[in-house]
Amino acid sequence: MAIVKIKGLVKRYPMGGQKFTALDHIDLEFGKGEFCGFVGPSGSGKTTLLNVIGALDAPSEGSTVVLNEHVETLSQKKAAGLRNHHIGFIFQTYNLLPVYSVYENVEFPLLLLKIPKEDRKKKVLDALEWVGLMDKIKSKPAQLSGGQCQRVAVARAIVKRPELVLADEPTANLDSENSYNILEMMVKLNKELETTFIFATHDEKVMKYLRRKVHLVDGKVTKDEIIGKGAQ
């Protein structure tokens, strides 16, 4: 089953009175349970493509269908609904709320969905157990290491059991040991929950784990390769 279908995707931005083409006629499809990534140098369009798939940005031309929703036709409210209910995001800067505890940070997406308190508690505790942070429930982000902060971010992304997780350079601020720990955890979640993971990365450590690599250069797909089982 296709989770994402992209056809003729073009994204242009105004720049100095002209238009800069960030994505140039992209055609791609991603199925349920894939563990894949956009790879390529900085400025190749990886993050822009991830943002369009995540309904954070709208395409200039073409069609982007995510979980049967046409991103280009969504109002801001409906785009927010798609993200809140069905998509998890993991960023390189963690984006944790500093005044909230680990538990509260992970719980936050569930509050937006108005899930009852007891249901929220079970989901949060399940997510924190998945990422091995049950002993840090009451800690604030400032009391955690970088690797622990990213694990909180992963828990927050998967707490609502989304069909799709988008990860933008999730290991950029981590050392090798923490990077591998995070990646092993995401592989495990991909298997157990059948969640589709799509990365934007130029980190060789991440690339070793991908089962599919979509190579981007200057906003164009130059190669789409199936790797098999990656480093699992």
LUMPAMAR-20900 format. One record per residue (C-alpha): residue number from 1; y, z, x. Coordinates in Angstrom, 1 decimal. Layout:
<recs>
+-----+--------+--------+--------+
!   i !     c2 !     c3 !     c1 !
+-----+--------+--------+--------+
! NUM !      Y !      Z !      X !
...
+-----+--------+--------+--------+
</recs>
This chain:
<recs>
+-----+--------+--------+--------+
!   i !     c2 !     c3 !     c1 !
+-----+--------+--------+--------+
!   1 !    0.0 !    0.0 !    0.0 !
!   2 !    3.4 !   -1.0 !    1.4 !
!   3 !    5.8 !    1.9 !    1.8 !
!   4 !    8.6 !   -0.3 !    3.2 !
!   5 !    9.2 !   -4.0 !    2.7 !
!   6 !   12.1 !   -5.7 !    4.6 !
!   7 !   13.0 !   -9.3 !    4.0 !
!   8 !   15.9 !  -11.2 !    5.6 !
!   9 !   17.7 !   -8.0 !    6.5 !
!  10 !   21.2 !   -8.5 !    8.1 !
!  11 !   23.6 !   -5.7 !    8.9 !
!  12 !   27.1 !   -6.4 !   10.1 !
!  13 !   30.0 !   -4.1 !   11.0 !
!  14 !   33.7 !   -5.0 !   11.3 !
!  15 !   34.8 !   -4.9 !   14.9 !
!  16 !   38.2 !   -5.9 !   16.1 !
!  17 !   38.9 !   -8.3 !   13.3 !
!  18 !   35.5 !   -9.8 !   13.6 !
!  19 !   32.0 !   -8.9 !   12.4 !
!  20 !   29.3 !   -7.4 !   14.8 !
!  21 !   25.8 !   -8.2 !   13.8 !
!  22 !   23.7 !   -5.1 !   14.4 !
!  23 !   20.5 !   -6.5 !   12.6 !
!  24 !   19.8 !  -10.2 !   12.5 !
!  25 !   17.4 !  -11.4 !    9.8 !
!  26 !   14.7 !   -8.7 !   10.0 !
!  27 !   11.3 !   -9.2 !    8.2 !
!  28 !    8.9 !   -6.2 !    8.4 !
!  29 !    6.5 !   -4.3 !    6.3 !
!  30 !    5.0 !   -0.8 !    6.8 !
!  31 !    2.0 !    0.7 !    5.0 !
!  32 !    0.9 !    4.1 !    4.0 !
!  33 !   -0.1 !    6.4 !    6.9 !
!  34 !    1.3 !    4.3 !    9.7 !
!  35 !    2.5 !    5.9 !   12.9 !
!  36 !    4.9 !    3.4 !   14.3 !
!  37 !    8.2 !    2.9 !   16.0 !
!  38 !   11.2 !    0.7 !   16.8 !
!  39 !   11.4 !    0.4 !   20.6 !
!  40 !   14.0 !   -1.2 !   22.7 !
!  41 !   17.1 !   -0.6 !   24.8 !
!  42 !   20.2 !    1.3 !   23.5 !
!  43 !   22.2 !   -0.9 !   21.2 !
!  44 !   19.2 !   -3.0 !   20.1 !
!  45 !   19.5 !   -1.9 !   16.4 !
!  46 !   16.8 !    0.8 !   16.3 !
!  47 !   18.9 !    3.6 !   14.7 !
!  48 !   20.7 !    1.2 !   12.4 !
!  49 !   17.4 !   -0.1 !   11.0 !
!  50 !   16.1 !    3.5 !   10.6 !
!  51 !   19.3 !    4.3 !    8.7 !
!  52 !   18.9 !    1.4 !    6.3 !
!  53 !   15.3 !    2.3 !    5.6 !
!  54 !   16.4 !    5.9 !    5.0 !
!  55 !   19.1 !    4.8 !    2.5 !
!  56 !   21.8 !    6.2 !    4.8 !
!  57 !   23.3 !    2.8 !    5.2 !
!  58 !   23.3 !   -0.4 !    3.0 !
!  59 !   22.3 !   -3.8 !    4.3 !
!  60 !   24.9 !   -6.6 !    4.4 !
!  61 !   22.3 !   -9.2 !    3.3 !
!  62 !   18.6 !   -9.3 !    2.5 !
!  63 !   16.2 !   -7.0 !    0.7 !
!  64 !   15.0 !   -3.5 !    1.8 !
!  65 !   12.5 !   -2.0 !   -0.6 !
!  66 !   11.5 !    1.6 !    0.2 !
!  67 !    8.9 !    3.3 !   -2.1 !
!  68 !    9.6 !    0.6 !   -4.7 !
!  69 !   13.4 !    1.2 !   -4.6 !
!  70 !   15.7 !   -1.6 !   -3.6 !
!  71 !   18.0 !    0.2 !   -1.1 !
!  72 !   20.8 !   -2.4 !   -1.4 !
!  73 !   21.2 !   -1.8 !   -5.2 !
!  74 !   21.1 !    2.0 !   -5.1 !
!  75 !   24.2 !    4.1 !   -6.1 !
!  76 !   25.1 !    6.9 !   -3.7 !
!  77 !   23.5 !    9.4 !   -6.2 !
!  78 !   20.2 !    7.4 !   -6.5 !
!  79 !   20.1 !    6.9 !   -2.7 !
!  80 !   20.5 !   10.7 !   -2.3 !
!  81 !   17.7 !   11.2 !   -4.8 !
!  82 !   15.4 !    8.9 !   -2.9 !
!  83 !   16.1 !   10.8 !    0.4 !
!  84 !   15.8 !   14.2 !   -1.2 !
!  85 !   12.5 !   13.6 !   -3.0 !
!  86 !   10.6 !   11.2 !   -0.8 !
!  87 !   11.9 !   10.9 !    2.8 !
!  88 !   12.0 !   13.4 !    5.7 !
!  89 !   14.4 !   13.1 !    8.6 !
!  90 !   14.0 !   14.3 !   12.2 !
!  91 !   17.0 !   13.9 !   14.5 !
!  92 !   17.3 !   14.5 !   18.3 !
!  93 !   20.0 !   17.1 !   17.7 !
!  94 !   17.9 !   19.1 !   15.3 !
!  95 !   20.7 !   19.5 !   12.7 !
!  96 !   19.7 !   23.0 !   11.9 !
!  97 !   22.1 !   25.3 !   10.0 !
!  98 !   23.1 !   28.0 !   12.6 !
!  99 !   23.8 !   30.8 !   10.1 !
! 100 !   20.4 !   30.3 !    8.4 !
! 101 !   17.1 !   31.8 !    9.5 !
! 102 !   14.1 !   29.5 !   10.3 !
! 103 !   12.7 !   30.2 !    6.9 !
! 104 !   16.0 !   29.3 !    5.2 !
! 105 !   16.4 !   26.1 !    7.2 !
! 106 !   13.0 !   24.9 !    6.1 !
! 107 !   13.5 !   26.1 !    2.5 !
! 108 !   16.8 !   24.2 !    2.2 !
! 109 !   15.4 !   20.8 !    1.1 !
! 110 !   13.4 !   22.6 !   -1.6 !
! 111 !   16.5 !   24.3 !   -3.0 !
! 112 !   18.0 !   20.8 !   -3.5 !
! 113 !   15.0 !   19.9 !   -5.5 !
! 114 !   15.3 !   23.1 !   -7.7 !
! 115 !   11.7 !   24.1 !   -7.0 !
! 116 !   10.8 !   27.6 !   -8.3 !
! 117 !   11.0 !   30.4 !   -5.8 !
! 118 !    7.2 !   31.2 !   -5.6 !
! 119 !    6.4 !   27.5 !   -5.1 !
! 120 !    9.1 !   27.2 !   -2.4 !
! 121 !    7.7 !   30.2 !   -0.6 !
! 122 !    4.2 !   28.7 !   -0.4 !
! 123 !    5.5 !   25.3 !    0.8 !
! 124 !    7.7 !   26.9 !    3.4 !
! 125 !    5.0 !   29.1 !    4.8 !
! 126 !    2.5 !   26.2 !    4.8 !
! 127 !    5.1 !   24.1 !    6.8 !
! 128 !    5.8 !   26.8 !    9.3 !
! 129 !    2.1 !   27.4 !    9.8 !
! 130 !    1.6 !   23.7 !   10.5 !
! 131 !    4.2 !   23.8 !   13.2 !
! 132 !    3.1 !   27.2 !   14.6 !
! 133 !    6.3 !   29.2 !   13.9 !
! 134 !    5.1 !   31.9 !   11.6 !
! 135 !    6.3 !   34.5 !   14.1 !
! 136 !    9.9 !   33.1 !   14.1 !
! 137 !   10.5 !   33.2 !   10.3 !
! 138 !   13.5 !   35.5 !   10.6 !
! 139 !   15.0 !   34.1 !   13.8 !
! 140 !   18.2 !   32.1 !   13.8 !
! 141 !   18.4 !   28.7 !   15.7 !
! 142 !   20.4 !   30.3 !   18.5 !
! 143 !   17.5 !   32.6 !   19.3 !
! 144 !   15.0 !   29.6 !   19.7 !
! 145 !   14.2 !   27.3 !   22.5 !
! 146 !   14.9 !   23.5 !   22.2 !
! 147 !   11.2 !   22.9 !   21.5 !
! 148 !   11.1 !   25.6 !   18.8 !
! 149 !   14.3 !   24.2 !   17.1 !
! 150 !   12.6 !   20.7 !   17.0 !
! 151 !    9.5 !   22.3 !   15.4 !
! 152 !   11.7 !   23.8 !   12.7 !
! 153 !   13.2 !   20.4 !   12.2 !
! 154 !    9.7 !   18.9 !   11.8 !
! 155 !    8.8 !   21.7 !    9.3 !
! 156 !   11.9 !   21.0 !    7.3 !
! 157 !   11.2 !   17.2 !    7.3 !
! 158 !    7.6 !   17.7 !    6.0 !
! 159 !    8.0 !   20.8 !    3.7 !
! 160 !    8.3 !   18.6 !    0.6 !
! 161 !    5.3 !   16.5 !    1.6 !
! 162 !    7.3 !   13.3 !    1.8 !
! 163 !    5.7 !    9.9 !    1.8 !
! 164 !    7.9 !    8.8 !    4.7 !
! 165 !    9.3 !   10.6 !    7.8 !
! 166 !   12.0 !    8.9 !    9.9 !
! 167 !   12.4 !   10.2 !   13.4 !
! 168 !   15.4 !    9.2 !   15.5 !
! 169 !   14.8 !    9.9 !   19.3 !
! 170 !   13.1 !   13.2 !   18.3 !
! 171 !   12.1 !   14.1 !   21.9 !
! 172 !   15.4 !   13.2 !   23.6 !
! 173 !   16.5 !   16.8 !   24.2 !
! 174 !   13.0 !   18.1 !   25.1 !
! 175 !   11.1 !   18.5 !   28.4 !
! 176 !    7.7 !   16.8 !   28.8 !
! 177 !    5.6 !   19.7 !   27.7 !
! 178 !    7.6 !   20.3 !   24.5 !
! 179 !    7.7 !   16.6 !   23.8 !
! 180 !    3.9 !   16.3 !   23.9 !
! 181 !    3.5 !   19.4 !   21.7 !
! 182 !    5.9 !   17.9 !   19.1 !
! 183 !    4.1 !   14.5 !   19.2 !
! 184 !    0.6 !   16.0 !   18.9 !
! 185 !    1.9 !   18.0 !   15.9 !
! 186 !    3.3 !   14.9 !   14.2 !
! 187 !    0.0 !   13.0 !   14.8 !
! 188 !   -1.8 !   15.9 !   13.2 !
! 189 !    0.5 !   15.9 !   10.2 !
! 190 !    0.2 !   12.1 !    9.9 !
! 191 !   -3.6 !   12.4 !    9.7 !
! 192 !   -3.7 !   15.4 !    7.4 !
! 193 !   -0.9 !   14.4 !    4.9 !
! 194 !   -1.2 !   10.6 !    5.3 !
! 195 !    2.6 !   10.6 !    5.8 !
! 196 !    4.1 !    7.4 !    7.2 !
! 197 !    6.0 !    8.1 !   10.4 !
! 198 !    8.6 !    5.6 !   11.7 !
! 199 !   10.4 !    6.4 !   15.0 !
! 200 !   13.4 !    5.0 !   16.8 !
! 201 !   12.9 !    5.6 !   20.5 !
! 202 !   13.0 !    4.4 !   24.0 !
! 203 !   11.1 !    7.4 !   25.3 !
! 204 !    7.9 !    6.4 !   27.1 !
! 205 !    6.2 !    9.6 !   26.0 !
! 206 !    6.7 !    8.7 !   22.3 !
! 207 !    5.5 !    5.1 !   22.9 !
! 208 !    2.2 !    6.3 !   24.2 !
! 209 !    1.4 !    7.8 !   20.7 !
! 210 !    2.5 !    4.9 !   18.6 !
! 211 !   -0.1 !    2.8 !   16.9 !
! 212 !    2.4 !    0.1 !   16.3 !
! 213 !    5.5 !   -1.0 !   18.2 !
! 214 !    8.2 !   -3.1 !   16.8 !
! 215 !   10.3 !   -4.4 !   19.7 !
! 216 !   14.0 !   -4.9 !   19.0 !
! 217 !   16.5 !   -6.7 !   21.2 !
! 218 !   20.1 !   -7.5 !   20.1 !
! 219 !   19.2 !   -6.7 !   16.5 !
! 220 !   16.2 !   -9.1 !   16.4 !
! 221 !   12.4 !   -8.4 !   16.3 !
! 222 !   11.1 !   -9.9 !   19.5 !
! 223 !    7.5 !   -8.5 !   19.2 !
! 224 !    5.4 !   -6.6 !   16.6 !
! 225 !    2.3 !   -5.2 !   18.2 !
! 226 !   -0.6 !   -3.1 !   16.9 !
! 227 !   -1.7 !   -0.7 !   19.6 !
! 228 !   -4.7 !    0.8 !   17.8 !
! 229 !   -5.2 !    4.5 !   18.1 !
! 230 !   -2.4 !    5.2 !   20.6 !
! 231 !   -2.8 !    8.5 !   22.5 !
! 232 !   -4.6 !   10.3 !   19.7 !
+-----+--------+--------+--------+
</recs>
